[in-house]
Amino acid sequence: QVQLVESGGGSVQAGGSLRISCTASGYVYNMAWFRQAPGKEREGVARITADGQGTNYADSVKGRFTVSRDNAKATLYLQMNSLKPEDTAMYYCAAGPSWASIFRVAEWNSWGQGTQVTVSS
């Protein structure tokens, strides 16, 4: 099972930007970002295919967040712009098979420990 380590979280004011990263211990295929706010279920944010050419996003972040990866560095990124207080959550990196969807948490089989993102109004 691949090991995933997130970094780059922090606190920012509404309207600001933040980039979080996830480094993998080896090559992984499908990768994604999920988030979980206190008292809420974990939800998918963005997914990217192995070659980095295919992406999809949750409606709530479309146009504001961009997922990318650098396979040479085994690193996944999430650039978050125009942040809103409702984006506040623990953000998790995940790896899974090619068919894994951001709408089905159970399909992802490797998870990082999470990095906290807090957006103040």
Secondary structure, DSSP 8 states (H G I E B T S, - for coil): ---EEEE--EEEETT--EEEEEEESS--SEEEEEEE-TTS--EEEEEE-TTS--EEE-TTTTTTEEEEEETTTTEEEEEE-S--GGG-EEEEEEEE-TT--TT-GGG--EE---EEEEEE-
